[in-house]
Amino acid sequence: MARATPTRFGHGDRSGALIRPGTVIRHFSKTDANRFANEWLAVFGANKQGINTRAFLWHVFSADCYPCMRGDAAIEEYKRQSGVEFVVLANDSTLAFLTDMLPESSSLSDYYVFPPNLAWTMAFTHEDGYLGPYFAHHPQYAQLNQVNLAMMQKARAKAEAKRKGWL
């Protein structure tokens, strides 16, 4: 993955939070962040009965409530993902932002990365190496990922047209 200058973003008490690589395209409100968390749970936490997702959303993976890859396998699958934009959601569901590159690291201790259509998700945990990270596909991954790939192709064509002076 290409390296970019780290992006600092301010939001409440996390004014020094850091994501790299990439640029923050948009900061979401707390209401939007909560909506993302609810949408995430609707897909990946549908079978969470009896699991404490208030503490950590990723408990759906550590408790085997949703099929996922773990550790190095999760990281390798995550690195294979591509897209135009990625949502980064803090575990407490109060902070979310959109970035233009697949994040490799953040100063957030527990966070989730996924495309806006939730085709897949990566859960980075404070227990990295012991519990997590976790990677999971949406049940309709193939269909949703085709949409993401088409968006990438369109973005590349637009960038090429701009480079040639056509736009």
ZIVEN-V405815 format. One record per backbone hydrogen bond with DSSP energy under -0.5 kcal/mol. NH is the residue of the N-H (numbers start at 0). CO is the residue of the C=O. If there is no record, write none. Layout:
nh=NH co=CO
nh=NH co=CO
//
This chain:
nh=6 co=18
nh=7 co=5
nh=8 co=16
nh=13 co=10
nh=16 co=13
nh=18 co=6
nh=19 co=104
nh=24 co=22
nh=24 co=97
nh=25 co=97
nh=27 co=95
nh=32 co=28
nh=33 co=29
nh=34 co=30
nh=35 co=31
nh=36 co=32
nh=37 co=33
nh=38 co=34
nh=39 co=35
nh=40 co=36
nh=41 co=37
nh=42 co=38
nh=43 co=39
nh=44 co=39
nh=44 co=40
nh=47 co=44
nh=50 co=47
nh=52 co=50
nh=55 co=51
nh=58 co=55
nh=59 co=56
nh=60 co=57
nh=61 co=57
nh=62 co=58
nh=63 co=60
nh=64 co=59
nh=65 co=59
nh=68 co=134
nh=70 co=132
nh=72 co=69
nh=73 co=69
nh=74 co=70
nh=75 co=71
nh=76 co=72
nh=77 co=73
nh=78 co=74
nh=79 co=75
nh=79 co=76
nh=80 co=77
nh=85 co=98
nh=86 co=113
nh=87 co=96
nh=88 co=86
nh=88 co=111
nh=89 co=94
nh=90 co=109
nh=92 co=89
nh=96 co=87
nh=97 co=25
nh=98 co=85
nh=99 co=22
nh=102 co=100
nh=103 co=19
nh=104 co=19
nh=106 co=17
nh=110 co=123
nh=111 co=88
nh=112 co=121
nh=113 co=86
nh=117 co=114
nh=120 co=135
nh=121 co=112
nh=122 co=133
nh=123 co=110
nh=123 co=121
nh=127 co=124
nh=128 co=131
nh=129 co=126
nh=130 co=126
nh=132 co=122
nh=133 co=122
nh=134 co=68
nh=135 co=120
nh=137 co=118
nh=140 co=137
nh=143 co=139
nh=144 co=140
nh=145 co=141
nh=146 co=142
nh=147 co=143
nh=148 co=144
nh=149 co=145
nh=150 co=146
nh=151 co=147
nh=152 co=148
nh=153 co=149
nh=154 co=150
nh=155 co=151
nh=156 co=152
nh=157 co=153
nh=158 co=154
nh=159 co=155
nh=160 co=156
nh=161 co=157
nh=162 co=158
nh=163 co=159
nh=164 co=161
nh=165 co=160
nh=166 co=160
//
